[in-house]
Amino acid sequence: MFTLKIFSEVSLDPIIIFLIEECFAVKSAITKTPKKNWLKTSNVNFSPVKINKFIVTSSFFANSIKQNRFSLTIDASLAFGTGHHYSTKFCLELIQELKKRKNNPLTVIDVGCGTGILAIAIAKLFSSRIIAVDNDIHAVEMAKRNIVVNKVSQYVKVYKSTGLIGNHLNSRAKYDLVVANILYNPIKSMMRSIIENLSNGGSLILSGLNLKQTKHLKEISKQFRLKVINEKKEANWGALLLKKI
């Protein structure tokens, strides 16, 4: 039987707890938590991290870090993407790999942008025209805020959208770079639309994958005339840099 851990600032109705345990066949463990600003706490605990040239930090630590072109000030709130997880770390490394290869994408879309960290990094590295999309309105609002803080509003526009389909997106648009740091199933389901919107010779970064899923996507990529340019592996996580040939 699984144990469901519940953290709450108030006491919970025992009848509700009983119903949850019966419906989902779980055992509950309830912890009463103090009332505090958890979003502020998460920013305080989000210590600076260096990923090659990029230094990523929250606004709490920003004043203690020497700011330059490669400084990324990212507050997460309810959104994903701070550079501490392998999936985002790999993407930041692969974005810099493009720069080393003198591959300068002019048009970019970041699918599932979360905090907007990857769109911001691309804007600082390439000064591209970037669209960042997410299906979560909380992520969209946080990404917009981070983009303003990092002074890249002239390069990045953020929209609420599921994948590459949305009211503000051109279904026939071609992108020189598509970044999707999400999960295996949504990536797999969107592969055809991603390829259709990827320009010839364009690059694709896929992350949020375990090693088995990474291997499977490498096989799928062959069907879409994609060449593996680089691959990241660490602690059962993987990411791919692909090129449309």
N, C-alpha and C positions, 0 to 999 in steps of 0.2 A: 504493500500500500504506500502511495506517495504521501508526503507531508507538505501541506500548504502553509507557508509562513505568511502571516497577516500582521502588518504594522499599522496601527491606528492611533490617532490622538484622542479618540473617545471610546468608551466602552461599547461593544457590539452586542446586539440582541442575540441571546443564546439560541433562539429558535432559528434565526437566519443562519447561524453557524452550523446548527444541526442539519438544516436543509442542504447547505453547501456540501457538507461531508457525505450525506446520503446520495445526492445527485451525481457527484463527481468521484465517489469512492476514494476520498482522501481523508487524512487525519490533519486537523488544523492545529497550528501552534501560534498563539496570539501574543504579540508584544505591544504594550502601550508605549508610544513614543512621545517625547516632549514636543511642545509646539515651538517650531523654529522656522526660519527662512531657509528651506532646503535648497532652493535655487542658488542663493548666495553661498551656502555651504559647499555646494558642488563646485562653484567657481573658485573658492578658496582652496579646495582639495585638488583642483586641476593644476598641477605643477607644470612649469615650462618643460617642453621636450624639443630636442634638436633632431631634425631629420635632414641630413646633408646640409644644404644651405639654409633651409627653412628653420626658424625658431617659432614654435607655436606656444601660445600662452593664453590664459584668460585675462579679462580686464583687471582682475584683482592683482595680478603680478606684472601687468604691462609696464607700469612706471619704473619697475626695478630692472627691466630688460632694456638694453641698448637697442633702440628702434632703428631699423634700416629697411631697405627694399624688400628683404626676405622675412620680415617679422609679420607673423599672422596673429592677430588678437581675436580669439574665438571664444565666445560664451555659448554654452550648449543648451541650457535650460532643459526642455523636453526633446530636443533634437539630437541626432547622432552625428559624431564626427569631431574629434578633438586631436587626433594624431596619436593617441595612446594605444589604440587597438591596431593590430597587424593590418587589417583591411585598409584603413585610412593611411597608415604609414606606408604600405606598399604603393598606394596610388600616388602619394607625394614623391616617392622615389622614382616611379615610372614617369611621372610628369617631368621630372628633372632629367631622366634618361632621354626624353624627346629633345630637350634643349641641347644635350651633349651631342646628339645626332644631327643638330641643326635643322630639326623638323619644327617649323614655326606655324602652327595651325592658326588660320585667320578666323574661322568660325567654329564654335565649340558648343556642345550641349552636355550638361551635367545632369544625368538622370538619377533622381533620388538624392538630391543635394544635401539634405540634412541641415547642418549648420551653415553650409555654404563654403566650407573650408577649401574644397578642391577648386571651386570656381574662383575663389579669391586668390589661391596660389597660382592658378593659370593666368589670371589677369596680371599678377605682379611679375610673372616670368615672361609672358608673351605679349601682353597688351592686346589680346584677341577680343573679338565680339562674342560674348558668352551668354547663353541662356541656361539658367539653373531652374530645375523643376522638381517638385515633390508633391506627393498626394496627401501630405499631412499639413494642414494649415498652420499648426504650431511651428513646424520646421520652416515653412515659407516665411513666416513673420520673423523668426530668429535669423534666418539667412539674410533677409533684407537689412536687419539691424547690423549684423556683422559686416555686411558689404559697405554700409555707410561708415562704420567705425574704421574700416581698413582703407577707406578713400578710393574705392574702385567702382563706384556707382556708374561712372561713364562707360565702363566695359561690361558690366554684368546686369542682366535683367532677370528677375525671379518671378515665376508663375506657379500657381497650383495646377498640377496636371498629373494624370496617370500615364507614365511612360512618355512617349514622344507624341502623344495625342492630346490636344487641348485647344481651347478656344483661341489662345494667343499664339499657337504654333502653326507653322506652315507645313502641312503633311508632305509637301514635295521638297522641303528644304534639304540642302546638302551640307553636312558638317565635316570639317577636316579632322575633328577629334570628337569622339563620343566617350564619355566616362560614365560607368555604371557601377557604383560601389553599393550594391544592394544585397540580394540573396540569389541563390542558384535558380529557384523556380521562376521568379519574375524575369531574370535575365534570359533564361531558356525560352520563355513564352514570348519575349520581345525581340529575340534574335533577328527574325526576318525583317521587322520594321526598322531595327537598328541598322541593318545592312543596307536597306533601301535608302536610308537617310545619310549613309556614310559616303563621302565623296571617293572617287577613284584615287587610290594611294593614301586614303585617310587612315587615321589610327584609332584604335579602340582599346580602352582600358577596362578590364573586368575584374571586380574584386568582391569581397564578402563571401568567399568560397572556401570550403575545406579542400584538402588535397585530392580526394576522390572526385569531387565536383570539378575541380580545376582540370584534372585529367580528362574528364568526360567532355568539358567544353572545348578542350583542345581538339578532340575528335570531331565534335560538331562543327568547329570553325573551318575545318577542311572542306566541308560541304558548301560553305559560303565564300570560298576563295580567299580565306584569311591566312596570313602567314604569321607564325609566332616570332616576334622580335625579341621579347624578353619575358622571363618568368620569375616570380618571387615565391619562395617557400620558407616557412618558418612556423614551428609549433602547430602543425596540422592545418595551417592557413596558407592559401595560395592566391596569386593574382597573375593576370596575363596582360601583356602589351601585344596587340595584334595589328596587322596592317592589311588593308584591302588591296589585293593585287589583280 
